[in-house]
Amino acid sequence: MLSEKDRRLLKLISEDCRLLPEELSLQTGLSPEYISERIRDWEKEKVIVGYQPMINWDRTGDEKVSALIEVKVLPQRGYGFDKIAKRLQKYPEIKALFLMSGGYDLSLLIEGKTMQDVALFVAEKLASLEHVQSTATHFVLRRYKQDGIELMGEEETLQRLVVSP
Amino acid sequence: MNNYLASHVASLPPSGIRKFFDLVATMKDVISLGVGEPDFVTPWTVRESGIFSLEEGQTMYTSNAGLFELREELSHHLSKTLDLSYDPYHEILITSGASEAVDLVMRAILGPGDVVLVPDPSYVSYAPCAILAGASVNYVPTYAKENFRMRVEDLARVYTPKAKLLVLSYPNNPTGAIMNREDLLPIADFVTKHDLLVLADDIYSDLTYDKTHVSFASLPGMRDRTLFVSGFSKSYAMTGWRIGYVAGHADLILGMTKIHQYTMLCAPIMGQFAAIEALRSANEAKNDMVTAYDRRRRFMVHGFRQMGLDCFEPLGAFYVFPDISKTNLSSEEFAEQLLKEEKVAVVPGTAFGPSGEGHIRCSYAYSMEQLQEALKRIACFVERRLANS
């Protein structure tokens, strides 16, 4: 369990991982040494698994296609779904992979340059895998919100008075 | 046409803030730390409720006291969060912002000859409302070295037997000071001894850091002597919705309801529906806002201390109130020269009462980027002044 101060620190890092320990210290009242040590621990414990900016590729003009793929899998005795999941997560095309409850088993987010790329990956790599029973591919048409960030429309601007009591 | 104005209105001094607002409004590219409202938009779930109430055709008057559902929800909320118990039928009145509630308290209780004891510095409305109610004001000075808490000895010094009402506004605007239980207890004894009523303006009660708010009304024997005033503006970033409330003894609430029914009729219904939703499901969003304020607060205090200025650590609201007397400038001079030279707007401490001299109020209800830029500019200004002094 995280302590309250660690929870606050981790939340701040999750919102802006560019902040240096000195800056984090100013905002949390924790010492820079403590913060550096905690971050090192969290990296070691795989609590912090990476630092990535959130990029809206749709705005770059680069072509990119994403698809959500539902996969039905035959679970393997002694391993359940973990064995196949371990194998699947190695593919760089697969950006996210979840075990789901409900009508299918695994949910994959796949990214490719073209629809053809994605279709080929599904047909050749995914559907042909042993234990995969069926796949259903849903192409993403438009991204409205991702990782908690609204991507559509302008940011709400505050229309506050410049001075108020 | 000035001679047509009632004399007590004509003689009312304009708000010190207004004067400064007019000055800032003429300038371009100003970074303002002068705003006394959250920089967050009302949480979506709350906005959505307001919209839904309109779609449902909820565009009528409500009862004078406000939607019963809201009063009931508030009654639960106050009991859960501040250990206060108010009957939603007779002891809670929904108002158009806490500002109306302050006015109602003054008008329901005060008359010519009465005196109100007001902390100095404090929010700009108390004295004018008291004067408009025919009363006069004695200021209770508070000091940086005492963490801007009201002390009973300072209260006793300005007390007069004509005093009927004491205002307690903690967490305080502009200082950010809070009062703990042990600070409030001697005040409670004083209030009992002199048979005073108390207007407890708890509008910033949700915005405290490291310590939880203790409401004066929750102290032994103080419930019926206290008119508990608060609202949704600061806690839930709902300034424009204009929803506040006052809770207290049924007889006093009834008196206020009479004034409210003849002058305001009721608070806006859309805002009342939104407020119900705020209490039910925006507390997580509120906590996130408090966390953000807390980070900025630490950053600001550190920034002013780095400049070589004394800066009392505020534990509530969203203001810092640094001491600028080392620059040999008065609060007003500091604010005016800073605005002209560095285009940063702050509010002179004197806008909140004479004890604000030597201080400026800086709101930290701004993004971190804005605060960083503002502090950089203020630091340049202070450095120049300290070099000259």
Contacts between the chains, C-beta under 8 A, distances in Angstrom:
chain1	res1	chain2	res2	distance
A	8	B	291	6.5
A	11	B	291	7.3
A	12	B	295	6.8
A	26	B	298	6.1
A	26	B	299	5.0
A	26	B	302	5.3
A	27	B	295	3.8
A	27	B	296	7.5
A	27	B	298	5.7
A	27	B	299	5.5
A	27	B	368	8.0
A	28	B	295	6.8
A	28	B	298	7.0
A	29	B	298	5.4
A	156	B	41	5.3
A	158	B	39	6.1
A	158	B	41	7.1
A	160	B	35	5.1
A	160	B	37	6.1
A	160	B	39	7.4
A	161	B	21	6.9
A	161	B	35	6.6
A	162	B	21	6.7
A	162	B	24	4.9
A	162	B	25	6.5
A	162	B	30	6.6
A	162	B	32	4.5
A	162	B	34	6.2
A	162	B	35	7.0
A	162	B	345	6.2
A	163	B	17	6.0
A	163	B	20	5.5
A	163	B	21	4.2
A	163	B	24	5.4
A	163	B	32	6.3
A	163	B	34	3.6
A	163	B	35	6.7
A	163	B	345	6.0
A	163	B	347	6.4
A	164	B	17	7.0
A	164	B	21	7.5
A	164	B	34	7.2
A	164	B	35	5.4
A	164	B	36	4.7
A	164	B	37	6.1
A	165	B	15	6.7
A	165	B	17	4.9
A	165	B	36	5.2
A	165	B	123	6.4
A	165	B	124	4.8
A	165	B	125	7.4
A	165	B	173	7.6
A	165	B	351	7.9
